[in-house]
Amino acid sequence: LTPEECRRLMEVSRRWPHLYLFIRLALFTLQRMTAILRLTVEQVDLLHSRINFHPPGEPITSKRYAVVPIAHSIWAEVAQAVEDSQSGYVIEYRGEPVTSVKSAMRAASKAAGIKNVTPQVLR
């Protein structure tokens, strides 16, 4: 995405708060869609401003999950999502965890006039 396309996508995605937060997290953490959507509130350490993307209870394997700092520019949004979570997940829609943002991403990219935008292009 060009910076202008990214700006348009961000502006349009505000219609879908779960997508907006997903995009912000994807851009600032560079994590995969699945890692972001599986992120639980207990993986977010607001006190130390970091996110541990290793799912709790899963064995440590050769696939490494990052521990990333929470950028100052998204800290308040992440904190609000953690506080408001009804499901225990950071990204939720109507109180339920989101399993995919593909359809919302398609709708947002169409509304922004951008072709071929998928969650993977945000990495």
C-alpha positions in Angstrom: 0.0 0.0 0.0 1.1 3.5 -0.7 1.0 6.0 2.2 -2.1 7.6 0.6 -3.9 4.3 0.2 -3.1 3.4 3.8 -4.5 6.8 4.9 -7.7 6.2 2.9 -8.1 2.7 4.2 -7.6 3.8 7.8 -10.2 6.6 7.4 -12.8 4.3 5.8 -12.2 1.5 8.3 -13.4 3.7 11.2 -16.9 2.5 10.2 -15.9 -1.0 11.5 -14.2 -0.4 14.9 -12.9 -4.0 15.0 -11.3 -3.6 11.6 -9.8 -0.3 12.5 -8.1 -1.7 15.6 -7.0 -4.7 13.7 -5.4 -2.5 11.0 -3.7 -0.3 13.6 -2.3 -3.4 15.4 -1.2 -5.0 12.1 0.7 -1.8 11.0 2.3 -1.2 14.4 3.2 -4.8 15.3 3.7 -6.4 11.9 2.1 -9.6 13.1 0.0 -12.0 11.1 -3.8 -11.8 11.0 -4.2 -15.0 13.1 -1.8 -13.8 15.8 -3.7 -10.5 16.1 -7.2 -12.1 16.1 -6.1 -14.7 18.7 -4.7 -12.0 21.0 -6.3 -12.1 24.5 -6.4 -9.4 27.1 -4.1 -11.4 29.3 -1.4 -11.2 26.6 -1.4 -7.4 26.8 0.8 -5.9 29.5 -0.3 -2.3 29.7 2.0 -1.5 32.7 5.1 -2.4 30.7 3.6 -1.4 27.3 4.1 -4.7 25.5 2.2 -7.4 23.8 3.2 -11.1 24.0 1.8 -12.8 20.9 2.5 -16.3 22.2 -0.9 -17.8 22.9 -1.3 -18.7 26.6 -1.3 -22.4 27.3 0.3 -23.4 23.9 3.7 -25.2 24.0 6.7 -23.3 22.8 7.7 -24.6 19.4 10.1 -23.6 16.7 7.5 -21.0 15.5 8.4 -18.0 17.5 5.8 -15.5 18.7 7.0 -12.0 19.1 6.9 -9.8 22.3 6.5 -6.3 20.9 6.3 -2.9 22.5 2.9 -1.1 22.3 3.6 2.0 20.3 2.6 5.2 22.1 0.3 6.2 19.3 -1.9 3.1 19.8 -1.5 2.5 23.5 -4.8 4.3 24.4 -6.7 2.3 21.8 -5.3 -1.0 23.0 -6.0 -0.1 26.6 -9.6 0.8 25.7 -10.0 -2.5 23.8 -8.7 -4.5 26.8 -10.9 -2.6 29.2 -14.0 -3.0 27.0 -13.5 -6.6 26.1 -16.5 -8.8 26.8 -15.0 -12.0 25.3 -11.5 -11.9 26.7 -10.1 -11.1 23.2 -8.7 -7.7 22.1 -10.4 -7.8 18.7 -14.1 -8.4 19.1 -17.3 -7.6 17.3 -20.6 -7.4 19.3 -18.9 -8.9 22.3 -17.6 -12.0 20.4 -14.0 -12.8 19.2 -13.4 -12.0 15.6 -12.2 -15.0 13.6 -11.5 -13.2 10.3 -11.4 -9.6 9.0 -11.4 -10.6 5.3 -15.0 -9.6 4.5 -14.6 -6.3 6.5 -11.3 -5.7 4.7 -12.9 -6.2 1.3 -15.7 -3.8 2.1 -13.3 -1.2 3.5 -10.9 -1.5 0.5 -13.8 -1.2 -1.9 -15.1 1.9 -0.1 -11.6 3.4 -0.1 -11.2 2.7 -3.9 -8.3 0.4 -3.4 -8.0 -3.0 -5.1 -6.4 -6.2 -3.9 -6.1 -5.3 -0.2 -5.9 -8.3 2.1 -4.9 -8.5 5.8 -1.5 -9.9 4.6 -0.5 -6.7 2.8 -0.4 -4.9 6.2 2.7 -6.8 7.3 
